[in-house]
Amino acid sequence: MGAATELMGAATELTGAATELMGAATELMGAATELMGAATELMEAATELMGVATELMGVATGLMGPATRLMGAYKYQNLVIKLRKITAIN
């Protein structure tokens, strides 16, 4: 009877240890779930930032046309000034 009681006690201790391990595993799973949620939020934010960057690139591309025309006008103006100087000398 003493051996059986000892075995029952050991089984009870093992059950307690297994319960504690299951509790720890449950906590780890909760933490992993929270981390996955945070990672998902970060990915959503990164996606939004990529959208904003794409829009800004579109704006920059749209501004390149007018900037190119302004540069052409500036070069044309300098050419006119040079021609006026040449004709003024003659």
Residue, then its C-alpha position, 0 to 999 in steps of 0.5 A: m500500500g505504501a508503494a502505491t501511495e508513493l506512486m499516486g503522489a508521484a503521478t499527482e506531482l507529474t500532473g501538476a508539472a504537466t499543468e504548469l507546462m501547459g500554462a506556460a505554453t498557453e502564455l507563450m502562444g498568447a505572446a506569439t499571437e500578440l507579436m503576430g498582431a504587431a507584425t501585421e500592424l507594422m506590415e499594414a503601416a509599411t504598405e500605407l507608406m509605400g502607397v504614399a511614396t508611390e504617390l510622391m513619385g508620381v508628383a515628382t514625375g509630373l513636376m519633371g515636365p514643367a521643370t524641363r520646360l523651365m530649363g529650356a526657357y532659361k537656355y533660350q533666354n540665355l541664347v537670346i541674351k548672347l545673340r543681343k550682345i553679338t548683334a550689339i557689338n556689330 
